[in-house]
Amino acid sequence: MSTPQDAVLARLDGDLVGLTREVERIRADLHTLRTTPAPVRPALPPAPVPVWAPPTAWAPPPAWAPRAVPPPPRGGPARPPRPPRTPRVSWTPARLLAVTGGATTVLGVVLLLVLAAGRGWFGPEARVIGGALLGLALVGVGVRVRRRAGTDEAPAGAVALVATGVAALFLADVAAVALFDLLPLALAAPLALAVTAGGLALADRWRHLGLALGVLVAAALAAPLVVGAPTPTLVTVLLAAQVAAVVVARRRAWPVVAAVAAVASTLAALGAAIRFLAGGTFSDLPTTVAVLAVLAAGVASAVAVGAPGRAVAASLLGLPVLPVLLVAPGLARVPGALVAGGVAVALLLAVVAWDSAHQRPLALVAGTAGTVSLLVATLIAVDAGPVSVPLLAEAAVLAVAAAVSRRVGPLVAAAVLGLVGLATAWAADAPPDLLADFPTRPFVLVAPGGTATSGDVAELVGALATSLLLGAAAAAAVVALARLDVLRDRTQKAVAVGGLGVIGLYGATGTVLATALLVSPTRGAFLVGHVLVTVSWTAVALVLLVRGLQSSLPRILGGVLVVAAVVKLLLFDLTALDGLARVAAFLGAGLVLLAAGTGYARAVAGAAGGGAGADGTAAPTSDASSSTVGPSATGGRQPEA
């Protein structure tokens, strides 16, 4: 019988036979390759000597190879990293105790100065000297605590001590001038400036914003308690603190310091102005000087703060104008007009300087405040006569200035003054009754059964002047809009020019009728005036439409005039006029419209034909004849007939 060893031997014997056959096949293939002739190949140039090159991983990618751009992250582009936030002040128990102790001490100084004065305790000199000595002691202790701390940051206790001491010194100075008359204001104001400057100098040296704010806030809150009411004296001492704060705010770029000081003096000036307007006991000159000084300090603060706080600078400039606008109406007519007018001129001149220096926020605030001041000055200056005449004259001048200088600011100011003047003219100086009815008192020189008076003549002359200035202001505004090209959209341009055209028509109608009534205050003159108005509208429309072949602005005005003439014919002339006046109005307007249609159609056909000559070739056109106003004056098309 066979054993497992026999099976293994048989399998190995078979494997050896297979290997022998495979070796024989490989040997036969080698023999075949050796006996077959090799193909002839062309000679190759010798290989260059290899030079060392960096590995492939070191080599830069080829210039032409496109670099792989990572796909954008989902949810939009990646946001820039946020700047690190300024760490907030941590109100530790020590800091809270220091601030509370400082506030309590300041209140104690106030009680020492005010309550002791009411109860008769001590003498005035003792109270003032005691408050000053307490302030000096607190400042000295605070400086010593700061030196012993040995750290870069001032401890909360030292800051509270110094702020409280400076506030106590400030209050002692205020009490000496306001309560006890121990010091004149000419000496107390420099002392207040020196005290505040000393406290802010320590804040600057320690680089501690909290100390600067503490000095100003403590003085601003406690000083009114000592004085008892907003007076020019309070405004002056707080103004001295503001002057000291501007220097530190500029040096350390702390706009909030200038803002706190300016708000304190402005609120005091506003309170003094309200009290003066309500019939305060102090005189005109100190109040006026105080509010003007606050405004000057506000302008200086706005310029000093500059770019680090544009919103703060704008508020520093705009807020001090309010006390001036409240004090000016309370003065006599001439001084009040001079104060408000001088402020208006100064601010409007500052607009030009700041706009040239690219200080747009300051220019915007100054322009707004200057326009309001000019409006107030005009209303104060006009004692008798039509108020709309100076307002419309100023609006016309500002519109001309906008057209000449190509600046939008004067045009906005002109719009404000013009709207107020238009409302005044519509209500009183040149009302619609003057245009629509006869007789209309007091706009006729001779009423039925009466005689002319000087007052009637003055009223009618005022209506004539108002109407003339309405037309002039509207025309100047249209020219300014055309030169500035601020309304690029055709719809907006049509609406604006159409509205100004209606205002100009109102002024022109009032001018014609007022002139006719001045010549002959009769119904016949009133009717003749309306006939002239209707015919003149259509004639001017013809001229504007012809001019509109090269510019869209006259074409819009001409269309407004045509529509207005037709509406006037149907709604007013058909019912208000009678007899020959109605016939003359319709015939005159109809003939002018017919001539306008014929002439305009001929002009459009000539423009469309390009001025072809007799031989059928197009005649050359000059630049002036083919020019348009603006890139879309005709929208790339010829005007339709």
DABELGI-V606475 format. One record per backbone hydrogen bond with DSSP energy under -1.0 kcal/mol. NH is the residue of the N-H (numbers start at 1). CO is the residue of the C=O. Records with the same first field share a line. If there is no record, write none. Layout:
NH: CO ; CO
This chain:
7: 3
8: 4
9: 5
10: 6
11: 7
12: 8
13: 9
14: 10
15: 11
16: 12
17: 13
18: 14
19: 15
20: 16
21: 17
22: 18
23: 19
24: 20
25: 21
26: 22
27: 23
28: 24
29: 25
30: 26
31: 27
32: 28
33: 29
34: 30
35: 31
36: 32
58: 55
59: 55
92: 90
96: 92
97: 93
98: 94
99: 95
100: 96
101: 97
102: 98
103: 99
104: 100
105: 101
106: 102
107: 103
108: 104
109: 105
110: 106
111: 107
112: 108
113: 109
114: 110
115: 111
116: 111
118: 114
119: 115
120: 116
121: 116
127: 123
128: 124
129: 125
130: 126
131: 127
132: 128
133: 129
134: 130
135: 131
136: 132
137: 133
138: 134
139: 135
140: 136
141: 137
142: 138
143: 139
144: 140
145: 141
146: 142
147: 143
148: 144
149: 145
159: 155
160: 156
161: 157
162: 158
163: 159
164: 160
165: 161
166: 162
167: 163
168: 164
169: 165
170: 166
171: 167
172: 168
173: 169
174: 170
175: 171
176: 172
177: 173
178: 174
179: 175
180: 175
182: 176
183: 176
187: 184
188: 184
189: 185
191: 187
192: 188
193: 189
194: 190
195: 191
196: 192
197: 193
198: 194
199: 195
200: 196
201: 197
202: 198
203: 199
204: 200
205: 201
206: 202
208: 203
212: 208
213: 209
214: 210
215: 211
216: 212
217: 213
218: 214
219: 215
220: 216
221: 217
222: 218
223: 219
226: 222
227: 223
228: 224
235: 231
236: 232
237: 233
238: 234
239: 235
240: 236
241: 237
242: 238
243: 239
244: 240
245: 241
246: 242
248: 244
249: 245
250: 246
251: 247
252: 248
254: 249
257: 254
258: 254
259: 255
260: 256
261: 257
262: 258
263: 259
264: 260
265: 261
266: 262
267: 263
268: 264
269: 265
270: 266
271: 267
272: 268
273: 269
274: 270
275: 271
276: 272
277: 273
278: 274
279: 276
288: 284
289: 285
290: 286
291: 287
292: 288
293: 289
294: 290
295: 291
296: 292
297: 293
298: 294
299: 295
300: 296
301: 297
302: 298
303: 299
304: 300
305: 301
306: 302
309: 306
313: 309
314: 310
315: 311
316: 312
317: 313
318: 314
319: 315
321: 318
322: 319
325: 321
326: 322
327: 323
328: 324
331: 328
336: 332
337: 333
338: 334
339: 335
340: 336
341: 337
342: 338
343: 339
344: 340
345: 341
346: 342
347: 343
348: 344
349: 345
350: 346
351: 347
352: 348
353: 349
354: 350
355: 351
356: 352
357: 353
358: 355
359: 354
363: 359
364: 360
365: 361
366: 362
367: 363
368: 364
369: 365
370: 366
371: 367
372: 368
373: 369
374: 370
375: 371
376: 372
377: 373
378: 374
379: 375
380: 376
381: 377
382: 378
391: 387
392: 388
393: 389
394: 390
395: 391
396: 392
397: 393
398: 394
399: 395
400: 396
401: 397
402: 398
403: 399
404: 400
405: 401
406: 402
412: 408
413: 409
414: 410
415: 411
416: 412
417: 413
418: 414
419: 415
420: 416
421: 417
422: 418
423: 419
424: 420
425: 421
426: 422
427: 423
428: 424
429: 424
430: 425
434: 431
436: 432
437: 433
443: 440
450: 447
457: 453
458: 454
459: 455
460: 456
461: 457
462: 458
463: 459
464: 460
465: 461
466: 462
467: 463
468: 464
469: 465
470: 466
471: 467
472: 468
473: 469
474: 470
475: 471
476: 472
477: 473
478: 474
479: 475
480: 476
481: 477
482: 478
483: 479
484: 480
485: 481
493: 489
494: 490
495: 491
496: 492
497: 493
498: 494
499: 495
500: 496
501: 497
502: 498
503: 499
504: 500
505: 501
506: 502
507: 503
508: 504
509: 505
510: 506
511: 507
512: 508
513: 509
514: 510
515: 511
516: 512
517: 513
518: 514
519: 515
520: 516
522: 520
526: 522
527: 523
528: 524
529: 525
530: 526
531: 527
532: 528
533: 529
534: 530
535: 531
536: 532
537: 533
538: 534
539: 535
540: 536
541: 537
542: 538
543: 539
544: 540
545: 541
546: 542
547: 543
548: 544
549: 546
550: 547
556: 552
557: 553
558: 554
559: 555
560: 556
561: 557
562: 558
563: 559
564: 560
565: 561
566: 562
567: 563
568: 564
569: 565
570: 566
571: 567
572: 568
573: 568
574: 569
576: 572
581: 578
583: 579
584: 580
585: 581
586: 582
587: 583
588: 584
589: 585
590: 586
591: 587
592: 588
593: 589
594: 590
595: 591
596: 592
597: 593
598: 594
599: 595
600: 596
601: 597
602: 598
603: 599
604: 600
605: 601
606: 602
607: 603
608: 604
609: 605
611: 606
613: 617
616: 613
626: 622
637: 634
